[in-house]
Amino acid sequence: MASPLALQGTPTPAESAQCRAVQQIEIVLPDGTALRVSEAVGTAALRRVLAALRG
């Protein structure tokens, strides 16, 4: 059986390209807090995160 480390290699070029293809949105709040999220973040999830940051 292969060790767990043997199963974790460096990403293939295709995997690396896929990771880079994900777009991110950066939101900077008035207090300077910066939030970076995937473009695929759901509206409800983003609202919950922003509500938590606002207190």
WOWO-V839550 format. One record per residue. RES is the residue in one letter. OMEGA is omega as a letter, one per 20 degrees, with the letter a starting at -180 (NA if undefined). Layout:
res->[RES & RES]
omega->[OMEGA & OMEGA]
This chain:
res->[M & A & S & P & L & A & L & Q & G & T & P & T & P & A & E & S & A & Q & C & R & A & V & Q & Q & I & E & I & V & L & P & D & G & T & A & L & R & V & S & E & A & V & G & T & A & A & L & R & R & V & L & A & A & L & R & G]
omega->[a & r & r & r & r & a & a & r & r & a & r & r & r & r & r & r & r & r & a & a & r & a & r & r & r & r & r & a & a & r & r & r & r & a & r & a & r & r & a & a & r & a & a & r & r & r & r & r & r & r & r & r & a & r & NA]
